Amino acid sequence: MPSYETQVRVGRETLTVIVAVDSRLRKTARWTLHDKTITLRVPASMTRVQTDQMIADITPRIAKQRKRATRQTAVDLMARAMAINHAYFNDELSWHSIRWVTNMDRRLGSFTTGGTTDGDIRISERIRQWPAYVVDYVLAHEICHRKYPNHSAEFWSYLSHYPHVERALGFLDGIAHAEGIDPETLMD
């Protein structure tokens, strides 16, 4: 079977599906979701009918997760993140959902890459009352991970477009010191 590309409807979104034959795979397929593209790697022995069935099985899972995440999106956080993206990152970044969560005791935020939760950003409820420049820093940090899913030099250079990085990091160092923890554990 040759590689091919197709479009599928998932809820209100249209996603691109790239099906690629992977000679390293023997029996099972592997898939990832990034932004609006599903990449499905399949063994050479898989037929088009089997591949189409796999796509039909994947898309409802993605739709269910995206619907749940959208329902939980915090409008205030989404608006703040969009304003930060516009002001400092030229609207280059995109994400699916962003919400406050109560189950983050140490980390302040997280983002997901791949799978049904691709593009979901979670921000710890514990920072809700912190100074606005710190909350905005955490938002900027997480949305920058959409472009650089690591803490590389390129990530830090890109994040430096947000003007209060040093000030916010100083605040976070103080919080970490007061809690007796390594400040590196606060951000993913």
N, C-alpha and C positions, 0 to 999 in steps of 0.2 A: 504494500500500500504506500503510495507517495504521501509526502507531507502536504497539508493544506490549511487554509484559514477560512473561518466562517464567523458568522455573527449569531448571538443568541440573546433573547430577551430575558432579563432577570428583574422581575418587578417592573419598575419604571425605567430601568437602565438597559442599554444595549451594550453587551460585552463582546469583545473580540476573542475568539478561541483560535489559538494556534496549535495545530496538531503536528507533532514532529516525531518521526520514527527515530528511536534510540536503539542502536545495535547492542548497547550494554544491557538492555532490559530483555528478559526472557519470557516471563509469564504475566507480570503485572505492570500496570501503567502508573505514572506519577503525574500529579498536577500541582500547579501553584497559581495563585491569583495575585496580580499586582496592578494596582489602579483599576483599569477597566479591561485588563487582558488576562485571560486564562491560558496558561501554557500547559498543554497536555502532551507528555512524552509517552509514547507507546512502543511496545515491541513490534518488530517487523512482521510477526505472524498474526497480529491483530487485524481483523477485517474492518472495512468502513462501517458496516452495520454494528459491530461490537463497539467501535469508537463512538459512533453516534449515540448508542445506548449509554455509554459511559458519560458523555456530555449531558444527556437527558437525566442521569442520576445525580450529577454534580450540581447542576443549576438550581434545583429546588433547595439544596442545602445552603448555597450561597444566598439565595433569595430570602430564606428564613432568617439567616444570621444578619443580613443587611437590614431587613425589616425591623428586627429586634433592636439593633444598634441605632437605627434612625429614630425609633420610638423613644429611646433613652437619651438621645442627644440633648445636651443642655444648650438651649438657645443662647444664653448669655456667653457661654464659652465659645460657641461657634462664632458668634459675632465678634468677640475679642480676637480670636485666632484669625478670622478673615481680615480684620483691621490691621493686625500685625503683619500678615502676609502681604497685604496691599502696601502698607507704609514702608516696610523694610526689605521685602523679598520680591517686589515687582509682580505679585500674584503668580509666582512660579510654582508654588506648592499646592498640592491637593491632598485631601484626606476624605474619608467616608463619614466618620462620625467622631464626636468628641463629647465626653461626659465626665461628670464628677463621680467618684467611687469612694466607698467607705472602707474597702478591704485592703487598702495600701497603708501599711503601718510605717514602713521605712522609705520606700521610693516615693517620689513626688509625682511622677508621671511615667507613662509607658506608651509605646506605639506597637502596632503589629504589622508584620510584613508577610505576605503570602497566606494561603489558606482562606477559609471563609471569613476570617476577621481582618483581612488586609485593609489597612487604612483606618482602623479604629484606634482612637487615642483616648486614654484614660488619665484623669488628673485626680490626685488625692484630695479628698474632701478637707483634710486637715489644713490645707494651705488657703482655703477660701477667704479667710480673714487677714491673711498676710498682706503686706504692702502691695499695691497694684503693680509696681515695677517688678516685683519678685514673681507674682502670678503670671505676669506677661512674659517674663523670662522663661518660666517653665513651659508656657505655651509655645514660645518661639523655639525653645530647645526641642520639644517634641515634634513640631511641624517640620523643623529642619531635618529631622530623621527621615522624613519622607524622601528627601533628596539624597542624604548620606546616612544610611542605616548603621552607623558606627560612630566612633569618636576619633576619627582621623583628623589630620591637620586641615584637610579640606572642609570637614564638618565645622571645626572651630572657626576657620576663616569665614565661612558662610554665615555662621551664627553671629559673628561679630558685627554684622549689619544692624543687629538690634543694639541700640546705644547704651543700654544699662547692664550689659553682661558683667562687667567687673564689679559694679555695685551689688548686683544680685548675688554673685558668687561670694562676695564678702558677707552678705546677710546669711547665706546658706552655710558658710564656714562657721559663723557664730552659732547658728542652730545646731550644727553637728557637734561643735565643741560643748555646748550646753547639754546635749544628749549623750556625750561621751562616745560618739561614733565617728567613723571615717566619712568625711564629706563626699567622697566618691560613691558611697553607697546610696546617696540620696537621689542621684540621677542615673537612669539606665544607660 
